[in-house]
Amino acid sequence: MKTLKVLSALLTYPTEALVEAAAECKAVLAKEALLPPKYLAAVKTLIDDIAACDLLDAQERYILLFDRTRSLSLHLFEHVHGESRDRGQAMVDLIKVYEDGGFTPTVSELPDFLPLFLEYASTRTPAEAIELIGQPGHVLAALSERLAKRSSPYQSVFAALVALSNAKLDAAALNALREEPDPQPDDLEALDAAWEDEEVTFGPGALIDACGRDGLAAKMRQVRRPAPGMERPIQTGPRTLVTHAGNRARQEV
């Protein structure tokens, strides 16, 4: 499903390459015609918006939304496990899902990074891909609502994913996410509070043994208040996560 590759690309850090591919992205979406008309039109508006925007302004907007604002994090398990130890095992299980599917994820990103997850889904059969993107449906719906509140054109991607999955959303999980703090990126005090450290528990219940696609679905349903980790620095370059010292260095346990 090339449509998912396009949606994946739109959620990555804006670059000249993405701007230059604007016409190609719209052509792919039109050819596959998988998105309902109103969602297709909204995604095309985002493509045009990124292409028309000054690149530095587009990059700054992306950072303020997805890097600075925890409630808009593009790392799926941020909304499920936060920085708790559960997330480490969930990462391991998700990597196994990728590997079992013959997909080798990039070493520069964590496996729960939404564009990477969508890229993997795009390699599956249409039925498998739709089932996959439906598993974190409540997370995608919550992000869509939060971006709509900000009148962000990026909301179109999340609304399109929810519509494409046609999944029955977990109402309790979605309501739990709605109750989470959702500060504006210019509210520094609220942002600091959202990233404030909380106690991380250890013990036999800290790890999850399930794996595979069913295991992924189970993890996505385990929505609760995240255990925040360290505040992320504001970046000025492409969005990469590495395990050594660098512009976006970060280590996951």
Secondary structure, DSSP 4 states (H G I P E B T S, - for coil): -HHHHHHHHHTSPP-HHHHHTHHHHHHHHHHH--S-HHHHHHHHHHHHHHHHS-HHHHHHHHIIIIIS-GGG-SBGGGGTTBTSHHHHHHHHHHHHHHHHTT----TTS-TTBHHHHHHHHTTS-HHHHHHHHHTTHHHHHHHHHHHHHTT-TTHHHHHHHHHHHT----HHHHHHHHTS----TT-HHHHHHHT-------SGGG-----HHHHHHHHHH-----B--PPPPP-SS----BSSSSTTB----
